[in-house]
Amino acid sequence: MAATGLLLGLILALGCFSEICVAIISFSSLQTTLVVTVSHPRRLLRAGEDKITVRWGLNQSLPAGTDSAYKTIKVQLCYAPISQVDRAWRKTEEHLSKDKTCQFKIVKMPYTTGNQTLEWTIERDVPTADCHILRPNLRTGRQ
């Protein structure tokens, strides 16, 4: 699909560090330890043509070393609530392992301290939709 709605949906997730995660992680348990911003030249972006710039880094109001256990960063495009109406395949679930909101991977890479920037071309298979930014950070933990 050529035209896309406001494609700003991103989820920044620090997931499963040095060992396999067996914890049940929910949206309500997540803390905002990273700050994420997205910039783009226009409101309407076109799949396969337009790019967005994603920036992330540690929330400066937190003490240094808060992110010392982070190993991986995963950035995904997520559907906004308006684009989930009557579409069960896009539904938000409280438990992240069951969530269907964020279906498009932008990047998954080792986490490094300091601010990071990535320029991403919206892929052609991204459907027309309104999206938004989510900023949860997943920490390893057993529950």
C-alpha positions as CSV (number, residue, x, y, z in Angstrom):
1,M,0.0,0.0,0.0
2,A,1.5,3.3,-1.1
3,A,0.0,5.8,1.3
4,T,0.2,5.3,5.0
5,G,-1.4,7.2,7.9
6,L,0.7,8.7,10.6
7,L,3.4,6.1,10.9
8,L,5.0,6.9,14.2
9,G,4.3,3.9,16.2
10,L,7.3,2.5,17.9
11,I,7.8,0.4,20.8
12,L,11.2,0.4,22.4
13,A,11.7,-2.8,24.2
14,L,14.7,-4.0,26.0
15,G,14.2,-7.7,26.0
16,C,15.5,-10.9,27.4
17,F,19.0,-10.2,28.3
18,S,21.8,-12.8,28.9
19,E,19.4,-15.6,29.8
20,I,16.0,-16.8,28.5
21,C,13.2,-14.8,30.0
22,V,10.5,-16.8,31.7
23,A,8.7,-13.9,33.4
24,I,5.3,-12.7,32.5
25,I,5.7,-9.1,31.6
26,S,2.7,-6.7,31.3
27,F,2.4,-3.2,30.0
28,S,1.4,-1.8,33.4
29,S,4.7,-3.2,35.0
30,L,6.9,-1.3,32.6
31,Q,8.9,1.8,33.6
32,T,9.9,4.6,31.3
33,T,13.7,4.3,31.5
34,L,14.4,5.3,27.9
35,V,13.3,8.4,26.1
36,V,12.2,7.8,22.4
37,T,11.6,10.5,19.8
38,V,10.6,10.2,16.2
39,S,11.0,12.8,13.5
40,H,9.6,13.0,10.0
41,P,9.1,15.7,7.5
42,R,5.3,15.4,7.0
43,R,2.2,14.0,8.7
44,L,1.3,11.6,5.8
45,L,4.1,9.2,5.1
46,R,4.3,6.7,2.2
47,A,5.3,3.1,2.5
48,G,8.4,2.2,0.6
49,E,9.3,5.9,0.0
50,D,9.4,7.9,3.2
51,K,11.8,7.6,6.1
52,I,11.5,8.3,9.8
53,T,14.4,9.1,12.2
54,V,14.2,7.3,15.6
55,R,16.3,8.5,18.5
56,W,16.5,6.9,22.0
57,G,18.6,7.2,25.1
58,L,18.5,6.8,28.9
59,N,16.0,9.1,30.7
60,Q,18.3,11.7,32.1
61,S,16.3,12.1,35.3
62,L,17.4,8.6,36.3
63,P,20.7,7.7,37.9
64,A,23.6,6.6,35.8
65,G,23.8,2.9,35.5
66,T,20.0,2.3,35.4
67,D,20.5,0.6,32.1
68,S,23.5,-1.5,33.1
69,A,21.6,-4.8,32.7
70,Y,20.2,-4.0,29.3
71,K,21.6,-6.2,26.5
72,T,19.2,-5.8,23.6
73,I,17.1,-3.1,22.1
74,K,14.1,-3.8,19.9
75,V,12.2,-1.1,18.1
76,Q,8.8,-1.9,16.5
77,L,6.0,-0.1,14.6
78,C,2.8,-0.2,16.6
79,Y,-0.9,0.4,15.7
80,A,-2.7,3.3,17.4
81,P,-6.0,2.4,19.2
82,I,-8.0,3.9,16.3
83,S,-6.4,1.5,13.9
84,Q,-7.3,-1.5,16.2
85,V,-11.1,-1.0,16.2
86,D,-12.8,-4.0,14.7
87,R,-9.4,-5.6,14.0
88,A,-8.7,-8.4,16.5
89,W,-5.4,-9.2,14.7
90,R,-4.1,-5.8,15.9
91,K,-5.5,-5.9,19.5
92,T,-3.5,-4.6,22.5
93,E,-3.1,-7.2,25.3
94,E,-1.9,-6.4,28.8
95,H,0.6,-9.4,28.7
96,L,3.3,-8.5,26.1
97,S,3.7,-12.1,25.0
98,K,0.1,-12.0,23.7
99,D,0.1,-8.4,22.4
100,K,-0.6,-7.9,18.7
101,T,-0.2,-4.1,18.5
102,C,3.4,-4.0,17.3
103,Q,3.8,-6.3,14.2
104,F,6.6,-4.6,12.3
105,K,10.2,-4.8,13.4
106,I,12.3,-1.8,12.7
107,V,15.5,-2.9,14.4
108,K,16.8,-5.4,17.0
109,M,20.4,-4.8,18.1
110,P,22.7,-4.9,21.1
111,Y,22.0,-2.1,23.5
112,T,24.8,0.5,24.0
113,T,24.7,3.3,26.5
114,G,24.3,6.9,25.2
115,N,21.9,8.3,22.7
116,Q,21.3,6.3,19.5
117,T,19.8,7.3,16.2
118,L,18.4,5.2,13.4
119,E,16.9,6.2,10.0
120,W,14.2,3.7,8.8
121,T,12.5,3.5,5.5
122,I,8.9,2.5,6.0
123,E,8.6,-1.0,4.4
124,R,6.2,-1.6,1.5
125,D,4.2,-4.3,3.5
126,V,3.2,-1.8,6.2
127,P,-0.6,-1.2,5.8
128,T,-2.3,2.2,5.9
129,A,-2.8,2.9,9.6
130,D,-2.5,5.5,12.4
131,C,0.2,4.6,14.8
132,H,1.8,5.9,17.9
133,I,4.9,5.7,20.1
134,L,5.1,3.4,23.1
135,R,8.1,3.5,25.3
136,P,8.2,0.5,27.5
137,N,11.5,-1.1,28.5
138,L,11.6,-4.7,29.2
139,R,13.8,-5.8,32.1
140,T,14.8,-9.4,32.9
141,G,12.9,-10.6,35.9
142,R,11.2,-13.7,37.2
143,Q,7.6,-13.4,38.5
